[in-house]
Amino acid sequence: MEEAVANTRQIDRKLLELLVCPVTKTTLEYDAKNQDLISRAAKLVYPIRNGIPIMLPEEARPLED
């Protein structure tokens, strides 16, 4: 149940405007359903855990097209 609640959290829109990909310094897309931030330029997906974006390249997974 707790995981279900965590997955429905919304990230602050103001924070989204400030965040960029740490690899390419480009803007990110917010995937609210999967709680991810997507860098199309780097082809990486950064997870959001408990409402906190994990912006470490080693924590990102490859973007599957």
mmCIF file as Biopython writes it, N, C-alpha, C and O atoms, coordinates in Angstrom:
data_model
#
loop_
_atom_site.group_PDB
_atom_site.id
_atom_site.type_symbol
_atom_site.label_atom_id
_atom_site.label_alt_id
_atom_site.label_comp_id
_atom_site.label_asym_id
_atom_site.label_entity_id
_atom_site.label_seq_id
_atom_site.pdbx_PDB_ins_code
_atom_site.Cartn_x
_atom_site.Cartn_y
_atom_site.Cartn_z
_atom_site.occupancy
_atom_site.B_iso_or_equiv
_atom_site.auth_seq_id
_atom_site.auth_asym_id
_atom_site.pdbx_PDB_model_num
ATOM 1   N N  . MET A ? 1  ? 0.824  -1.202 0.000   1.0 0.0 1  A 1 
ATOM 2   C CA . MET A ? 1  ? 0.000  0.000  0.000   1.0 0.0 1  A 1 
ATOM 3   C C  . MET A ? 1  ? 0.865  1.261  0.000   1.0 0.0 1  A 1 
ATOM 4   O O  . MET A ? 1  ? 0.573  2.221  -0.713  1.0 0.0 1  A 1 
ATOM 5   N N  . GLU A ? 2  ? 1.923  1.252  0.798   1.0 0.0 2  A 1 
ATOM 6   C CA . GLU A ? 2  ? 2.784  2.424  0.875   1.0 0.0 2  A 1 
ATOM 7   C C  . GLU A ? 2  ? 3.421  2.731  -0.481  1.0 0.0 2  A 1 
ATOM 8   O O  . GLU A ? 2  ? 3.550  3.897  -0.855  1.0 0.0 2  A 1 
ATOM 9   N N  . GLU A ? 3  ? 3.816  1.697  -1.215  1.0 0.0 3  A 1 
ATOM 10  C CA . GLU A ? 3  ? 4.403  1.895  -2.539  1.0 0.0 3  A 1 
ATOM 11  C C  . GLU A ? 3  ? 3.384  2.514  -3.486  1.0 0.0 3  A 1 
ATOM 12  O O  . GLU A ? 3  ? 3.741  3.364  -4.301  1.0 0.0 3  A 1 
ATOM 13  N N  . ALA A ? 4  ? 2.143  2.111  -3.394  1.0 0.0 4  A 1 
ATOM 14  C CA . ALA A ? 4  ? 1.093  2.670  -4.241  1.0 0.0 4  A 1 
ATOM 15  C C  . ALA A ? 4  ? 0.920  4.154  -3.958  1.0 0.0 4  A 1 
ATOM 16  O O  . ALA A ? 4  ? 0.722  4.939  -4.885  1.0 0.0 4  A 1 
ATOM 17  N N  . VAL A ? 5  ? 0.991  4.547  -2.704  1.0 0.0 5  A 1 
ATOM 18  C CA . VAL A ? 5  ? 0.879  5.960  -2.341  1.0 0.0 5  A 1 
ATOM 19  C C  . VAL A ? 5  ? 2.075  6.727  -2.883  1.0 0.0 5  A 1 
ATOM 20  O O  . VAL A ? 5  ? 1.916  7.829  -3.408  1.0 0.0 5  A 1 
ATOM 21  N N  . ALA A ? 6  ? 3.272  6.160  -2.764  1.0 0.0 6  A 1 
ATOM 22  C CA . ALA A ? 6  ? 4.480  6.823  -3.246  1.0 0.0 6  A 1 
ATOM 23  C C  . ALA A ? 6  ? 4.421  7.030  -4.750  1.0 0.0 6  A 1 
ATOM 24  O O  . ALA A ? 6  ? 4.905  8.046  -5.248  1.0 0.0 6  A 1 
ATOM 25  N N  . ASN A ? 7  ? 3.844  6.097  -5.478  1.0 0.0 7  A 1 
ATOM 26  C CA . ASN A ? 7  ? 3.773  6.208  -6.927  1.0 0.0 7  A 1 
ATOM 27  C C  . ASN A ? 7  ? 2.797  7.270  -7.394  1.0 0.0 7  A 1 
ATOM 28  O O  . ASN A ? 7  ? 2.870  7.698  -8.546  1.0 0.0 7  A 1 
ATOM 29  N N  . THR A ? 8  ? 1.882  7.710  -6.534  1.0 0.0 8  A 1 
ATOM 30  C CA . THR A ? 8  ? 0.909  8.725  -6.938  1.0 0.0 8  A 1 
ATOM 31  C C  . THR A ? 8  ? 1.353  10.132 -6.566  1.0 0.0 8  A 1 
ATOM 32  O O  . THR A ? 8  ? 0.665  11.095 -6.903  1.0 0.0 8  A 1 
ATOM 33  N N  . ARG A ? 9  ? 2.463  10.277 -5.893  1.0 0.0 9  A 1 
ATOM 34  C CA . ARG A ? 9  ? 2.955  11.604 -5.527  1.0 0.0 9  A 1 
ATOM 35  C C  . ARG A ? 9  ? 3.311  12.390 -6.775  1.0 0.0 9  A 1 
ATOM 36  O O  . ARG A ? 9  ? 3.811  11.845 -7.759  1.0 0.0 9  A 1 
ATOM 37  N N  . GLN A ? 10 ? 3.041  13.676 -6.707  1.0 0.0 10 A 1 
ATOM 38  C CA . GLN A ? 10 ? 3.389  14.561 -7.811  1.0 0.0 10 A 1 
ATOM 39  C C  . GLN A ? 10 ? 4.627  15.360 -7.411  1.0 0.0 10 A 1 
ATOM 40  O O  . GLN A ? 10 ? 4.743  15.835 -6.282  1.0 0.0 10 A 1 
ATOM 41  N N  . ILE A ? 11 ? 5.526  15.491 -8.346  1.0 0.0 11 A 1 
ATOM 42  C CA . ILE A ? 11 ? 6.726  16.274 -8.092  1.0 0.0 11 A 1 
ATOM 43  C C  . ILE A ? 11 ? 6.409  17.746 -8.323  1.0 0.0 11 A 1 
ATOM 44  O O  . ILE A ? 11 ? 5.590  18.081 -9.179  1.0 0.0 11 A 1 
ATOM 45  N N  . ASP A ? 12 ? 7.041  18.608 -7.578  1.0 0.0 12 A 1 
ATOM 46  C CA . ASP A ? 12 ? 6.812  20.045 -7.661  1.0 0.0 12 A 1 
ATOM 47  C C  . ASP A ? 12 ? 7.171  20.568 -9.050  1.0 0.0 12 A 1 
ATOM 48  O O  . ASP A ? 12 ? 8.293  20.369 -9.516  1.0 0.0 12 A 1 
ATOM 49  N N  . ARG A ? 13 ? 6.243  21.222 -9.700  1.0 0.0 13 A 1 
ATOM 50  C CA . ARG A ? 13 ? 6.453  21.742 -11.064 1.0 0.0 13 A 1 
ATOM 51  C C  . ARG A ? 13 ? 7.607  22.745 -11.112 1.0 0.0 13 A 1 
ATOM 52  O O  . ARG A ? 13 ? 8.333  22.801 -12.105 1.0 0.0 13 A 1 
ATOM 53  N N  . LYS A ? 14 ? 7.782  23.522 -10.071 1.0 0.0 14 A 1 
ATOM 54  C CA . LYS A ? 14 ? 8.870  24.499 -10.016 1.0 0.0 14 A 1 
ATOM 55  C C  . LYS A ? 14 ? 10.222 23.780 -10.034 1.0 0.0 14 A 1 
ATOM 56  O O  . LYS A ? 14 ? 11.165 24.223 -10.690 1.0 0.0 14 A 1 
ATOM 57  N N  . LEU A ? 15 ? 10.299 22.665 -9.304  1.0 0.0 15 A 1 
ATOM 58  C CA . LEU A ? 15 ? 11.515 21.857 -9.280  1.0 0.0 15 A 1 
ATOM 59  C C  . LEU A ? 15 ? 11.800 21.292 -10.671 1.0 0.0 15 A 1 
ATOM 60  O O  . LEU A ? 15 ? 12.948 21.274 -11.115 1.0 0.0 15 A 1 
ATOM 61  N N  . LEU A ? 16 ? 10.762 20.835 -11.349 1.0 0.0 16 A 1 
ATOM 62  C CA . LEU A ? 16 ? 10.927 20.295 -12.698 1.0 0.0 16 A 1 
ATOM 63  C C  . LEU A ? 16 ? 11.536 21.319 -13.657 1.0 0.0 16 A 1 
ATOM 64  O O  . LEU A ? 16 ? 12.329 20.965 -14.529 1.0 0.0 16 A 1 
ATOM 65  N N  . GLU A ? 17 ? 11.166 22.569 -13.496 1.0 0.0 17 A 1 
ATOM 66  C CA . GLU A ? 17 ? 11.684 23.620 -14.359 1.0 0.0 17 A 1 
ATOM 67  C C  . GLU A ? 17 ? 13.177 23.838 -14.144 1.0 0.0 17 A 1 
ATOM 68  O O  . GLU A ? 17 ? 13.885 24.259 -15.059 1.0 0.0 17 A 1 
ATOM 69  N N  . LEU A ? 18 ? 13.651 23.555 -12.943 1.0 0.0 18 A 1 
ATOM 70  C CA . LEU A ? 18 ? 15.050 23.790 -12.602 1.0 0.0 18 A 1 
ATOM 71  C C  . LEU A ? 18 ? 15.965 22.617 -12.930 1.0 0.0 18 A 1 
ATOM 72  O O  . LEU A ? 18 ? 17.150 22.810 -13.201 1.0 0.0 18 A 1 
ATOM 73  N N  . LEU A ? 19 ? 15.425 21.411 -12.908 1.0 0.0 19 A 1 
ATOM 74  C CA . LEU A ? 19 ? 16.243 20.221 -13.107 1.0 0.0 19 A 1 
ATOM 75  C C  . LEU A ? 19 ? 16.641 20.044 -14.570 1.0 0.0 19 A 1 
ATOM 76  O O  . LEU A ? 19 ? 15.839 20.261 -15.479 1.0 0.0 19 A 1 
ATOM 77  N N  . VAL A ? 20 ? 17.885 19.650 -14.775 1.0 0.0 20 A 1 
ATOM 78  C CA . VAL A ? 20 ? 18.382 19.297 -16.100 1.0 0.0 20 A 1 
ATOM 79  C C  . VAL A ? 20 ? 19.145 17.987 -15.985 1.0 0.0 20 A 1 
ATOM 80  O O  . VAL A ? 20 ? 19.534 17.578 -14.891 1.0 0.0 20 A 1 
ATOM 81  N N  . CYS A ? 21 ? 19.353 17.343 -17.104 1.0 0.0 21 A 1 
ATOM 82  C CA . CYS A ? 21 ? 20.111 16.105 -17.134 1.0 0.0 21 A 1 
ATOM 83  C C  . CYS A ? 21 ? 21.549 16.405 -16.698 1.0 0.0 21 A 1 
ATOM 84  O O  . CYS A ? 21 ? 22.168 17.319 -17.243 1.0 0.0 21 A 1 
ATOM 85  N N  . PRO A ? 22 ? 22.092 15.666 -15.736 1.0 0.0 22 A 1 
ATOM 86  C CA . PRO A ? 22 ? 23.464 15.921 -15.293 1.0 0.0 22 A 1 
ATOM 87  C C  . PRO A ? 22 ? 24.516 15.556 -16.355 1.0 0.0 22 A 1 
ATOM 88  O O  . PRO A ? 22 ? 25.660 16.003 -16.272 1.0 0.0 22 A 1 
ATOM 89  N N  . VAL A ? 23 ? 24.135 14.762 -17.332 1.0 0.0 23 A 1 
ATOM 90  C CA . VAL A ? 23 ? 25.073 14.351 -18.377 1.0 0.0 23 A 1 
ATOM 91  C C  . VAL A ? 23 ? 25.108 15.375 -19.516 1.0 0.0 23 A 1 
ATOM 92  O O  . VAL A ? 23 ? 26.184 15.795 -19.943 1.0 0.0 23 A 1 
ATOM 93  N N  . THR A ? 24 ? 23.930 15.774 -20.005 1.0 0.0 24 A 1 
ATOM 94  C CA . THR A ? 24 ? 23.852 16.642 -21.183 1.0 0.0 24 A 1 
ATOM 95  C C  . THR A ? 24 ? 23.462 18.083 -20.869 1.0 0.0 24 A 1 
ATOM 96  O O  . THR A ? 24 ? 23.593 18.960 -21.723 1.0 0.0 24 A 1 
ATOM 97  N N  . LYS A ? 25 ? 22.992 18.329 -19.667 1.0 0.0 25 A 1 
ATOM 98  C CA . LYS A ? 25 ? 22.515 19.661 -19.246 1.0 0.0 25 A 1 
ATOM 99  C C  . LYS A ? 25 ? 21.298 20.127 -20.042 1.0 0.0 25 A 1 
ATOM 100 O O  . LYS A ? 25 ? 21.068 21.328 -20.186 1.0 0.0 25 A 1 
ATOM 101 N N  . THR A ? 26 ? 20.514 19.165 -20.563 1.0 0.0 26 A 1 
ATOM 102 C CA . THR A ? 26 ? 19.298 19.486 -21.311 1.0 0.0 26 A 1 
ATOM 103 C C  . THR A ? 26 ? 18.073 19.268 -20.424 1.0 0.0 26 A 1 
ATOM 104 O O  . THR A ? 26 ? 18.164 18.672 -19.351 1.0 0.0 26 A 1 
ATOM 105 N N  . THR A ? 27 ? 16.937 19.757 -20.888 1.0 0.0 27 A 1 
ATOM 106 C CA . THR A ? 27 ? 15.702 19.631 -20.118 1.0 0.0 27 A 1 
ATOM 107 C C  . THR A ? 27 ? 15.257 18.175 -20.040 1.0 0.0 27 A 1 
ATOM 108 O O  . THR A ? 27 ? 15.667 17.331 -20.838 1.0 0.0 27 A 1 
ATOM 109 N N  . LEU A ? 28 ? 14.413 17.912 -19.061 1.0 0.0 28 A 1 
ATOM 110 C CA . LEU A ? 28 ? 13.914 16.566 -18.803 1.0 0.0 28 A 1 
ATOM 111 C C  . LEU A ? 28 ? 12.409 16.521 -19.003 1.0 0.0 28 A 1 
ATOM 112 O O  . LEU A ? 28 ? 11.719 17.521 -18.808 1.0 0.0 28 A 1 
ATOM 113 N N  . GLU A ? 29 ? 11.908 15.365 -19.391 1.0 0.0 29 A 1 
ATOM 114 C CA . GLU A ? 29 ? 10.464 15.127 -19.469 1.0 0.0 29 A 1 
ATOM 115 C C  . GLU A ? 29 ? 10.042 14.397 -18.209 1.0 0.0 29 A 1 
ATOM 116 O O  . GLU A ? 29 ? 10.742 13.503 -17.734 1.0 0.0 29 A 1 
ATOM 117 N N  . TYR A ? 30 ? 8.894  14.782 -17.670 1.0 0.0 30 A 1 
ATOM 118 C CA . TYR A ? 30 ? 8.363  14.144 -16.471 1.0 0.0 30 A 1 
ATOM 119 C C  . TYR A ? 30 ? 7.346  13.090 -16.870 1.0 0.0 30 A 1 
ATOM 120 O O  . TYR A ? 30 ? 6.357  13.391 -17.539 1.0 0.0 30 A 1 
ATOM 121 N N  . ASP A ? 31 ? 7.592  11.857 -16.458 1.0 0.0 31 A 1 
ATOM 122 C CA . ASP A ? 31 ? 6.658  10.750 -16.673 1.0 0.0 31 A 1 
ATOM 123 C C  . ASP A ? 31 ? 5.964  10.496 -15.333 1.0 0.0 31 A 1 
ATOM 124 O O  . ASP A ? 31 ? 6.476  9.759  -14.491 1.0 0.0 31 A 1 
ATOM 125 N N  . ALA A ? 32 ? 4.797  11.112 -15.144 1.0 0.0 32 A 1 
ATOM 126 C CA . ALA A ? 32 ? 4.081  11.020 -13.877 1.0 0.0 32 A 1 
ATOM 127 C C  . ALA A ? 32 ? 3.619  9.596  -13.578 1.0 0.0 32 A 1 
ATOM 128 O O  . ALA A ? 32 ? 3.621  9.169  -12.424 1.0 0.0 32 A 1 
ATOM 129 N N  . LYS A ? 33 ? 3.231  8.874  -14.602 1.0 0.0 33 A 1 
ATOM 130 C CA . LYS A ? 33 ? 2.730  7.510  -14.404 1.0 0.0 33 A 1 
ATOM 131 C C  . LYS A ? 33 ? 3.799  6.598  -13.809 1.0 0.0 33 A 1 
ATOM 132 O O  . LYS A ? 33 ? 3.533  5.848  -12.870 1.0 0.0 33 A 1 
ATOM 133 N N  . ASN A ? 34 ? 5.011  6.667  -14.362 1.0 0.0 34 A 1 
ATOM 134 C CA . ASN A ? 34 ? 6.101  5.794  -13.909 1.0 0.0 34 A 1 
ATOM 135 C C  . ASN A ? 34 ? 7.026  6.443  -12.894 1.0 0.0 34 A 1 
ATOM 136 O O  . ASN A ? 34 ? 7.957  5.810  -12.398 1.0 0.0 34 A 1 
ATOM 137 N N  . GLN A ? 35 ? 6.764  7.721  -12.584 1.0 0.0 35 A 1 
ATOM 138 C CA . GLN A ? 35 ? 7.601  8.479  -11.656 1.0 0.0 35 A 1 
ATOM 139 C C  . GLN A ? 35 ? 9.062  8.456  -12.103 1.0 0.0 35 A 1 
ATOM 140 O O  . GLN A ? 35 ? 9.947  7.981  -11.391 1.0 0.0 35 A 1 
ATOM 141 N N  . ASP A ? 36 ? 9.282  8.985  -13.307 1.0 0.0 36 A 1 
ATOM 142 C CA . ASP A ? 36 ? 10.608 9.052  -13.900 1.0 0.0 36 A 1 
ATOM 143 C C  . ASP A ? 36 ? 10.822 10.421 -14.524 1.0 0.0 36 A 1 
ATOM 144 O O  . ASP A ? 36 ? 9.874  11.131 -14.857 1.0 0.0 36 A 1 
ATOM 145 N N  . LEU A ? 37 ? 12.094 10.772 -14.674 1.0 0.0 37 A 1 
ATOM 146 C CA . LEU A ? 37 ? 12.492 11.928 -15.455 1.0 0.0 37 A 1 
ATOM 147 C C  . LEU A ? 37 ? 13.291 11.399 -16.631 1.0 0.0 37 A 1 
ATOM 148 O O  . LEU A ? 37 ? 14.224 10.617 -16.452 1.0 0.0 37 A 1 
ATOM 149 N N  . ILE A ? 38 ? 12.931 11.821 -17.829 1.0 0.0 38 A 1 
ATOM 150 C CA . ILE A ? 38 ? 13.508 11.272 -19.049 1.0 0.0 38 A 1 
ATOM 151 C C  . ILE A ? 38 ? 14.397 12.307 -19.728 1.0 0.0 38 A 1 
ATOM 152 O O  . ILE A ? 38 ? 13.986 13.441 -19.977 1.0 0.0 38 A 1 
ATOM 153 N N  . SER A ? 39 ? 15.617 11.889 -20.018 1.0 0.0 39 A 1 
ATOM 154 C CA . SER A ? 39 ? 16.532 12.702 -20.815 1.0 0.0 39 A 1 
ATOM 155 C C  . SER A ? 39 ? 16.618 12.069 -22.192 1.0 0.0 39 A 1 
ATOM 156 O O  . SER A ? 39 ? 17.286 11.050 -22.372 1.0 0.0 39 A 1 
ATOM 157 N N  . ARG A ? 40 ? 15.947 12.666 -23.157 1.0 0.0 40 A 1 
ATOM 158 C CA . ARG A ? 40 ? 15.984 12.143 -24.520 1.0 0.0 40 A 1 
ATOM 159 C C  . ARG A ? 40 ? 17.381 12.321 -25.124 1.0 0.0 40 A 1 
ATOM 160 O O  . ARG A ? 40 ? 17.833 11.477 -25.898 1.0 0.0 40 A 1 
ATOM 161 N N  . ALA A ? 41 ? 18.061 13.408 -24.776 1.0 0.0 41 A 1 
ATOM 162 C CA . ALA A ? 41 ? 19.398 13.672 -25.331 1.0 0.0 41 A 1 
ATOM 163 C C  . ALA A ? 41 ? 20.406 12.615 -24.882 1.0 0.0 41 A 1 
ATOM 164 O O  . ALA A ? 41 ? 21.230 12.166 -25.678 1.0 0.0 41 A 1 
ATOM 165 N N  . ALA A ? 42 ? 20.345 12.216 -23.611 1.0 0.0 42 A 1 
ATOM 166 C CA . ALA A ? 42 ? 21.276 11.214 -23.083 1.0 0.0 42 A 1 
ATOM 167 C C  . ALA A ? 42 ? 20.729 9.796  -23.213 1.0 0.0 42 A 1 
ATOM 168 O O  . ALA A ? 42 ? 21.445 8.819  -22.996 1.0 0.0 42 A 1 
ATOM 169 N N  . LYS A ? 43 ? 19.435 9.698  -23.575 1.0 0.0 43 A 1 
ATOM 170 C CA . LYS A ? 43 ? 18.749 8.399  -23.652 1.0 0.0 43 A 1 
ATOM 171 C C  . LYS A ? 43 ? 18.820 7.661  -22.317 1.0 0.0 43 A 1 
ATOM 172 O O  . LYS A ? 43 ? 19.105 6.466  -22.247 1.0 0.0 43 A 1 
ATOM 173 N N  . LEU A ? 44 ? 18.540 8.448  -21.239 1.0 0.0 44 A 1 
ATOM 174 C CA . LEU A ? 44 ? 18.537 7.905  -19.887 1.0 0.0 44 A 1 
ATOM 175 C C  . LEU A ? 44 ? 17.229 8.249  -19.189 1.0 0.0 44 A 1 
ATOM 176 O O  . LEU A ? 44 ? 16.578 9.245  -19.505 1.0 0.0 44 A 1 
ATOM 177 N N  . VAL A ? 45 ? 16.858 7.400  -18.232 1.0 0.0 45 A 1 
ATOM 178 C CA . VAL A ? 45 ? 15.671 7.602  -17.417 1.0 0.0 45 A 1 
ATOM 179 C C  . VAL A ? 45 ? 16.113 7.646  -15.961 1.0 0.0 45 A 1 
ATOM 180 O O  . VAL A ? 45 ? 16.683 6.686  -15.444 1.0 0.0 45 A 1 
ATOM 181 N N  . TYR A ? 46 ? 15.843 8.776  -15.304 1.0 0.0 46 A 1 
ATOM 182 C CA . TYR A ? 46 ? 16.197 8.946  -13.898 1.0 0.0 46 A 1 
ATOM 183 C C  . TYR A ? 46 ? 14.960 8.659  -13.039 1.0 0.0 46 A 1 
ATOM 184 O O  . TYR A ? 46 ? 13.893 9.215  -13.298 1.0 0.0 46 A 1 
ATOM 185 N N  . PRO A ? 47 ? 15.087 7.806  -12.031 1.0 0.0 47 A 1 
ATOM 186 C CA . PRO A ? 47 ? 13.924 7.476  -11.199 1.0 0.0 47 A 1 
ATOM 187 C C  . PRO A ? 47 ? 13.600 8.591  -10.205 1.0 0.0 47 A 1 
ATOM 188 O O  . PRO A ? 47 ? 14.455 9.390  -9.825  1.0 0.0 47 A 1 
ATOM 189 N N  . ILE A ? 48 ? 12.342 8.608  -9.806  1.0 0.0 48 A 1 
ATOM 190 C CA . ILE A ? 48 ? 11.901 9.470  -8.704  1.0 0.0 48 A 1 
ATOM 191 C C  . ILE A ? 48 ? 11.453 8.522  -7.604  1.0 0.0 48 A 1 
ATOM 192 O O  . ILE A ? 48 ? 10.520 7.742  -7.795  1.0 0.0 48 A 1 
ATOM 193 N N  . ARG A ? 49 ? 12.111 8.587  -6.460  1.0 0.0 49 A 1 
ATOM 194 C CA . ARG A ? 49 ? 11.786 7.700  -5.343  1.0 0.0 49 A 1 
ATOM 195 C C  . ARG A ? 49 ? 11.280 8.525  -4.165  1.0 0.0 49 A 1 
ATOM 196 O O  . ARG A ? 49 ? 11.958 9.434  -3.686  1.0 0.0 49 A 1 
ATOM 197 N N  . ASN A ? 50 ? 10.093 8.193  -3.715  1.0 0.0 50 A 1 
ATOM 198 C CA . ASN A ? 50 ? 9.470  8.906  -2.594  1.0 0.0 50 A 1 
ATOM 199 C C  . ASN A ? 50 ? 9.441  10.412 -2.838  1.0 0.0 50 A 1 
ATOM 200 O O  . ASN A ? 50 ? 9.646  11.208 -1.922  1.0 0.0 50 A 1 
ATOM 201 N N  . GLY A ? 51 ? 9.183  10.787 -4.087  1.0 0.0 51 A 1 
ATOM 202 C CA . GLY A ? 51 ? 9.075  12.198 -4.425  1.0 0.0 51 A 1 
ATOM 203 C C  . GLY A ? 51 ? 10.404 12.900 -4.644  1.0 0.0 51 A 1 
ATOM 204 O O  . GLY A ? 51 ? 10.428 14.110 -4.867  1.0 0.0 51 A 1 
ATOM 205 N N  . ILE A ? 52 ? 11.519 12.163 -4.584  1.0 0.0 52 A 1 
ATOM 206 C CA . ILE A ? 52 ? 12.852 12.756 -4.729  1.0 0.0 52 A 1 
ATOM 207 C C  . ILE A ? 52 ? 13.489 12.273 -6.033  1.0 0.0 52 A 1 
ATOM 208 O O  . ILE A ? 52 ? 13.682 11.071 -6.215  1.0 0.0 52 A 1 
ATOM 209 N N  . PRO A ? 53 ? 13.815 13.195 -6.940  1.0 0.0 53 A 1 
ATOM 210 C CA . PRO A ? 53 ? 14.491 12.797 -8.178  1.0 0.0 53 A 1 
ATOM 211 C C  . PRO A ? 53 ? 15.912 12.310 -7.873  1.0 0.0 53 A 1 
ATOM 212 O O  . PRO A ? 53 ? 16.670 12.989 -7.181  1.0 0.0 53 A 1 
ATOM 213 N N  . ILE A ? 54 ? 16.260 11.155 -8.383  1.0 0.0 54 A 1 
ATOM 214 C CA . ILE A ? 54 ? 17.594 10.595 -8.200  1.0 0.0 54 A 1 
ATOM 215 C C  . ILE A ? 54 ? 18.382 10.925 -9.468  1.0 0.0 54 A 1 
ATOM 216 O O  . ILE A ? 54 ? 18.280 10.228 -10.477 1.0 0.0 54 A 1 
ATOM 217 N N  . MET A ? 55 ? 19.158 11.987 -9.396  1.0 0.0 55 A 1 
ATOM 218 C CA . MET A ? 55 ? 19.817 12.537 -10.581 1.0 0.0 55 A 1 
ATOM 219 C C  . MET A ? 55 ? 21.265 12.075 -10.712 1.0 0.0 55 A 1 
ATOM 220 O O  . MET A ? 55 ? 22.129 12.855 -11.114 1.0 0.0 55 A 1 
ATOM 221 N N  . LEU A ? 56 ? 21.531 10.851 -10.388 1.0 0.0 56 A 1 
ATOM 222 C CA . LEU A ? 56 ? 22.865 10.279 -10.523 1.0 0.0 56 A 1 
ATOM 223 C C  . LEU A ? 56 ? 22.907 9.414  -11.778 1.0 0.0 56 A 1 
ATOM 224 O O  . LEU A ? 56 ? 22.074 8.521  -11.935 1.0 0.0 56 A 1 
ATOM 225 N N  . PRO A ? 57 ? 23.858 9.660  -12.672 1.0 0.0 57 A 1 
ATOM 226 C CA . PRO A ? 57 ? 23.936 8.853  -13.895 1.0 0.0 57 A 1 
ATOM 227 C C  . PRO A ? 57 ? 24.033 7.357  -13.615 1.0 0.0 57 A 1 
ATOM 228 O O  . PRO A ? 57 ? 23.495 6.557  -14.381 1.0 0.0 57 A 1 
ATOM 229 N N  . GLU A ? 58 ? 24.694 6.970  -12.556 1.0 0.0 58 A 1 
ATOM 230 C CA . GLU A ? 58 ? 24.814 5.541  -12.242 1.0 0.0 58 A 1 
ATOM 231 C C  . GLU A ? 58 ? 23.493 4.933  -11.749 1.0 0.0 58 A 1 
ATOM 232 O O  . GLU A ? 58 ? 23.361 3.709  -11.730 1.0 0.0 58 A 1 
ATOM 233 N N  . GLU A ? 59 ? 22.533 5.740  -11.357 1.0 0.0 59 A 1 
ATOM 234 C CA . GLU A ? 59 ? 21.215 5.267  -10.938 1.0 0.0 59 A 1 
ATOM 235 C C  . GLU A ? 59 ? 20.218 5.252  -12.098 1.0 0.0 59 A 1 
ATOM 236 O O  . GLU A ? 59 ? 19.150 4.649  -11.996 1.0 0.0 59 A 1 
ATOM 237 N N  . ALA A ? 60 ? 20.568 5.911  -13.189 1.0 0.0 60 A 1 
ATOM 238 C CA . ALA A ? 60 ? 19.676 5.994  -14.354 1.0 0.0 60 A 1 
ATOM 239 C C  . ALA A ? 60 ? 19.714 4.670  -15.120 1.0 0.0 60 A 1 
ATOM 240 O O  . ALA A ? 60 ? 20.676 3.904  -15.054 1.0 0.0 60 A 1 
ATOM 241 N N  . ARG A ? 61 ? 18.632 4.442  -15.842 1.0 0.0 61 A 1 
ATOM 242 C CA . ARG A ? 61 ? 18.587 3.259  -16.722 1.0 0.0 61 A 1 
ATOM 243 C C  . ARG A ? 61 ? 18.453 3.746  -18.160 1.0 0.0 61 A 1 
ATOM 244 O O  . ARG A ? 61 ? 18.006 4.867  -18.404 1.0 0.0 61 A 1 
ATOM 245 N N  . PRO A ? 62 ? 18.840 2.905  -19.103 1.0 0.0 62 A 1 
ATOM 246 C CA . PRO A ? 62 ? 18.741 3.309  -20.520 1.0 0.0 62 A 1 
ATOM 247 C C  . PRO A ? 62 ? 17.284 3.526  -20.928 1.0 0.0 62 A 1 
ATOM 248 O O  . PRO A ? 62 ? 16.386 2.815  -20.476 1.0 0.0 62 A 1 
ATOM 249 N N  . LEU A ? 63 ? 17.070 4.501  -21.773 1.0 0.0 63 A 1 
ATOM 250 C CA . LEU A ? 63 ? 15.753 4.770  -22.320 1.0 0.0 63 A 1 
ATOM 251 C C  . LEU A ? 63 ? 15.453 3.761  -23.418 1.0 0.0 63 A 1 
ATOM 252 O O  . LEU A ? 63 ? 16.222 3.613  -24.367 1.0 0.0 63 A 1 
ATOM 253 N N  . GLU A ? 64 ? 14.340 3.078  -23.281 1.0 0.0 64 A 1 
ATOM 254 C CA . GLU A ? 64 ? 13.921 2.131  -24.296 1.0 0.0 64 A 1 
ATOM 255 C C  . GLU A ? 64 ? 12.929 2.821  -25.217 1.0 0.0 64 A 1 
ATOM 256 O O  . GLU A ? 64 ? 11.882 3.287  -24.766 1.0 0.0 64 A 1 
ATOM 257 N N  . ASP A ? 65 ? 13.245 2.890  -26.486 1.0 0.0 65 A 1 
ATOM 258 C CA . ASP A ? 65 ? 12.368 3.584  -27.448 1.0 0.0 65 A 1 
ATOM 259 C C  . ASP A ? 65 ? 11.163 2.785  -27.798 1.0 0.0 65 A 1 
ATOM 260 O O  . ASP A ? 65 ? 10.335 3.233  -28.592 1.0 0.0 65 A 1 
#
